[in-house]
């Protein structure tokens, strides 16, 4: 039996698929024939002083000696002398009495610091000038010991 009648589009699609298969097979054969036996020396790349890759090794004369003790592997620790003032001042930017939380805008850094009702020493409302201490919380800095400045 012969093929059922095909539309022009179906023939075109079928011929395109066959052509792609042949091209793919041809490329595979070319890669197989042109396969180089890559040695380790062919694969090595060198980095020059500018950070650019090159295939030539650097000159022995241009190398600089590095003292191993000068290399720092970790992050430098904070100096305890640089501790900021533990008591800060700011303005209450937002406070929701029903939910018991809000944000204080720090006057020194300008960042918003979360405040919860448990960290209040007296009632606050939006716009109040307050003093507070900053502690590290789960999601960022939290204000505790919040008092209204009169």
C-alpha beads as a LAMMPS data file, in Angstrom:
LAMMPS data file: protein, C-alpha beads

150 atoms
149 bonds

1 atom types
1 bond types

-500.0 500.0 xlo xhi
-500.0 500.0 ylo yhi
-500.0 500.0 zlo zhi

Masses

1 110.0

Atoms # bond

1 1 1 0.000 0.000 0.000
2 1 1 1.109 3.502 -0.664
3 1 1 1.162 6.417 1.660
4 1 1 -2.003 8.267 2.303
5 1 1 -2.207 11.608 0.666
6 1 1 -0.064 14.124 2.501
7 1 1 -0.417 17.828 2.439
8 1 1 2.474 19.976 1.330
9 1 1 3.212 21.040 4.893
10 1 1 3.533 17.456 6.139
11 1 1 5.958 16.592 3.317
12 1 1 7.996 19.684 4.120
13 1 1 8.169 18.819 7.822
14 1 1 9.182 15.216 7.061
15 1 1 11.881 16.298 4.612
16 1 1 13.223 18.883 7.102
17 1 1 13.501 16.194 9.790
18 1 1 15.382 13.884 7.412
19 1 1 17.698 16.726 6.387
20 1 1 18.440 17.573 10.057
21 1 1 19.207 13.908 10.768
22 1 1 21.632 13.743 7.832
23 1 1 23.336 17.017 8.854
24 1 1 23.690 15.809 12.424
25 1 1 25.206 12.519 11.285
26 1 1 27.568 14.389 8.947
27 1 1 28.776 16.688 11.755
28 1 1 29.278 13.686 14.042
29 1 1 31.413 11.978 11.405
30 1 1 33.473 15.142 10.876
31 1 1 34.132 15.448 14.607
32 1 1 35.122 11.800 14.734
33 1 1 37.586 12.207 11.833
34 1 1 39.054 15.489 13.092
35 1 1 39.368 14.372 16.687
36 1 1 42.675 15.564 18.085
37 1 1 44.550 13.674 20.706
38 1 1 44.661 16.508 23.248
39 1 1 47.692 16.448 25.485
40 1 1 47.825 18.076 28.874
41 1 1 50.087 20.844 27.550
42 1 1 47.451 21.822 24.985
43 1 1 44.838 22.224 27.709
44 1 1 46.834 24.391 30.132
45 1 1 46.021 28.104 30.338
46 1 1 48.079 30.683 32.189
47 1 1 46.871 33.815 33.947
48 1 1 48.989 36.941 33.544
49 1 1 49.296 39.820 36.042
50 1 1 46.250 41.543 34.515
51 1 1 44.073 38.478 35.077
52 1 1 43.853 37.627 31.356
53 1 1 44.235 34.046 30.121
54 1 1 47.088 33.198 27.762
55 1 1 48.604 30.051 26.294
56 1 1 52.195 31.073 27.041
57 1 1 53.744 30.667 30.475
58 1 1 54.853 33.823 32.323
59 1 1 58.493 34.920 32.304
60 1 1 60.482 33.694 35.279
61 1 1 62.105 37.140 35.586
62 1 1 58.766 38.947 36.072
63 1 1 57.581 36.769 38.967
64 1 1 57.281 38.408 42.378
65 1 1 57.813 36.547 45.617
66 1 1 54.828 36.449 47.988
67 1 1 55.158 36.109 51.726
68 1 1 52.795 33.394 52.923
69 1 1 52.067 35.209 56.205
70 1 1 50.691 38.211 54.265
71 1 1 47.846 36.173 52.758
72 1 1 44.611 36.474 54.747
73 1 1 42.201 33.600 54.244
74 1 1 39.415 34.624 56.610
75 1 1 37.353 37.737 57.154
76 1 1 39.033 40.137 59.568
77 1 1 37.333 40.259 62.935
78 1 1 35.609 43.420 64.088
79 1 1 37.618 45.618 66.395
80 1 1 35.951 45.871 69.807
81 1 1 37.070 49.515 69.994
82 1 1 34.734 50.408 67.105
83 1 1 31.530 49.418 68.907
84 1 1 28.778 51.951 68.313
85 1 1 26.898 53.593 71.154
86 1 1 24.502 50.929 72.496
87 1 1 21.748 53.483 73.181
88 1 1 20.411 55.023 69.982
89 1 1 17.765 57.566 69.154
90 1 1 15.210 57.613 66.394
91 1 1 11.655 58.365 65.322
92 1 1 8.775 55.898 65.261
93 1 1 7.975 55.572 61.541
94 1 1 5.126 53.067 61.957
95 1 1 3.483 51.295 64.875
96 1 1 0.365 49.096 64.885
97 1 1 -1.132 48.880 68.394
98 1 1 -3.472 46.017 67.454
99 1 1 -0.700 43.763 66.149
100 1 1 1.980 45.037 68.538
101 1 1 4.795 45.796 66.146
102 1 1 6.300 48.656 64.161
103 1 1 9.465 50.276 62.856
104 1 1 11.797 52.941 64.214
105 1 1 13.926 55.031 61.852
106 1 1 17.396 55.313 63.384
107 1 1 18.591 58.930 63.364
108 1 1 22.296 57.939 63.003
109 1 1 22.141 55.314 60.255
110 1 1 18.747 56.080 58.705
111 1 1 17.783 52.400 58.667
112 1 1 14.396 51.067 59.779
113 1 1 14.637 48.867 62.857
114 1 1 11.876 46.449 63.820
115 1 1 10.251 46.922 67.215
116 1 1 7.845 44.529 68.945
117 1 1 5.530 45.308 71.863
118 1 1 7.673 43.059 74.090
119 1 1 10.609 45.449 73.588
120 1 1 8.680 48.519 74.792
121 1 1 9.146 50.035 78.229
122 1 1 6.290 52.527 77.671
123 1 1 3.573 53.095 75.078
124 1 1 4.682 54.669 71.797
125 1 1 2.922 56.039 68.742
126 1 1 3.955 57.188 65.259
127 1 1 6.130 60.304 65.217
128 1 1 7.472 59.906 68.786
129 1 1 11.198 60.490 69.385
130 1 1 12.484 57.414 71.190
131 1 1 15.692 55.979 72.615
132 1 1 16.368 52.263 72.208
133 1 1 18.998 49.543 72.102
134 1 1 19.616 47.383 69.047
135 1 1 19.895 43.603 69.345
136 1 1 20.376 41.064 66.587
137 1 1 17.148 39.197 65.873
138 1 1 16.264 36.247 63.624
139 1 1 15.447 38.460 60.641
140 1 1 17.638 41.484 61.338
141 1 1 18.092 44.171 63.969
142 1 1 15.417 44.546 66.667
143 1 1 14.849 47.450 69.046
144 1 1 14.566 46.746 72.774
145 1 1 14.228 48.973 75.822
146 1 1 12.263 51.544 73.809
147 1 1 11.477 54.755 75.762
148 1 1 9.883 57.996 74.615
149 1 1 12.231 61.016 74.792
150 1 1 10.469 63.995 76.370

Bonds

1 1 1 2
2 1 2 3
3 1 3 4
4 1 4 5
5 1 5 6
6 1 6 7
7 1 7 8
8 1 8 9
9 1 9 10
10 1 10 11
11 1 11 12
12 1 12 13
13 1 13 14
14 1 14 15
15 1 15 16
16 1 16 17
17 1 17 18
18 1 18 19
19 1 19 20
20 1 20 21
21 1 21 22
22 1 22 23
23 1 23 24
24 1 24 25
25 1 25 26
26 1 26 27
27 1 27 28
28 1 28 29
29 1 29 30
30 1 30 31
31 1 31 32
32 1 32 33
33 1 33 34
34 1 34 35
35 1 35 36
36 1 36 37
37 1 37 38
38 1 38 39
39 1 39 40
40 1 40 41
41 1 41 42
42 1 42 43
43 1 43 44
44 1 44 45
45 1 45 46
46 1 46 47
47 1 47 48
48 1 48 49
49 1 49 50
50 1 50 51
51 1 51 52
52 1 52 53
53 1 53 54
54 1 54 55
55 1 55 56
56 1 56 57
57 1 57 58
58 1 58 59
59 1 59 60
60 1 60 61
61 1 61 62
62 1 62 63
63 1 63 64
64 1 64 65
65 1 65 66
66 1 66 67
67 1 67 68
68 1 68 69
69 1 69 70
70 1 70 71
71 1 71 72
72 1 72 73
73 1 73 74
74 1 74 75
75 1 75 76
76 1 76 77
77 1 77 78
78 1 78 79
79 1 79 80
80 1 80 81
81 1 81 82
82 1 82 83
83 1 83 84
84 1 84 85
85 1 85 86
86 1 86 87
87 1 87 88
88 1 88 89
89 1 89 90
90 1 90 91
91 1 91 92
92 1 92 93
93 1 93 94
94 1 94 95
95 1 95 96
96 1 96 97
97 1 97 98
98 1 98 99
99 1 99 100
100 1 100 101
101 1 101 102
102 1 102 103
103 1 103 104
104 1 104 105
105 1 105 106
106 1 106 107
107 1 107 108
108 1 108 109
109 1 109 110
110 1 110 111
111 1 111 112
112 1 112 113
113 1 113 114
114 1 114 115
115 1 115 116
116 1 116 117
117 1 117 118
118 1 118 119
119 1 119 120
120 1 120 121
121 1 121 122
122 1 122 123
123 1 123 124
124 1 124 125
125 1 125 126
126 1 126 127
127 1 127 128
128 1 128 129
129 1 129 130
130 1 130 131
131 1 131 132
132 1 132 133
133 1 133 134
134 1 134 135
135 1 135 136
136 1 136 137
137 1 137 138
138 1 138 139
139 1 139 140
140 1 140 141
141 1 141 142
142 1 142 143
143 1 143 144
144 1 144 145
145 1 145 146
146 1 146 147
147 1 147 148
148 1 148 149
149 1 149 150
